[in-house]
Amino acid sequence: MKKIVLTAGILAAQLLAVSAFAAGEVDEAQSKAAASTPVTAQEKQDARAARKATGAAVAKSEKATGEAAGADDSAAHSKKATTAEKKAARAKRKAAGAAAAKEQQNGQ
């Protein structure tokens, strides 16, 4: 009997909650923001030109002071290695690898 009463009470509460929320918005003061006025194409162009001019001025001043973003971040271009340099580097790496392998073999 208790289970039936509990279930009926929960169902009644749900029905009342649904009807309360379906009645409309709770916010009677209409505190939503007012819709903004549409912007004309000319106003958009003017705003874009102003932003572009400001950006160009900032970029120019950064370039003059040497503080441009990423100025020192890029790697310098290196010259191509000659065949002799490549062979010398390969021999050096091979010798170092052989020494490391020999050391590891002796360490075991």
C-alpha positions, 0 to 999 in steps of 0.5 A: 500500500505504501508503494502505491501511495508513494508512486501516485504522489511522485506522479502527481508531483511530476504532473504539477511540475510539467504544468507549472513550467508549461505556463510560461516564463518565470521571469516576469520582469523581461530581463532579457537584453534588447535586440540590437539594431542591424548594422548597415553595410557602410558601418561595417566597412567603416569599422573594418577600415578602422580595425585594419588601420589600427592593425597596420599601425601596430604591425609597423611599430612592432617592425620598427622596434624589432618586437614583431611576433615570431621574428626570432622564432623562425629557424635560419636557413642553412646552406646545403651540406657537401658530399664530403661533409655528409660522409664525415658526419656519417663516419662520426655518427657510426664511430660514436654508435660503435663505441656506445655498442661496445661499451654496452656489450662490455657493461653486461 
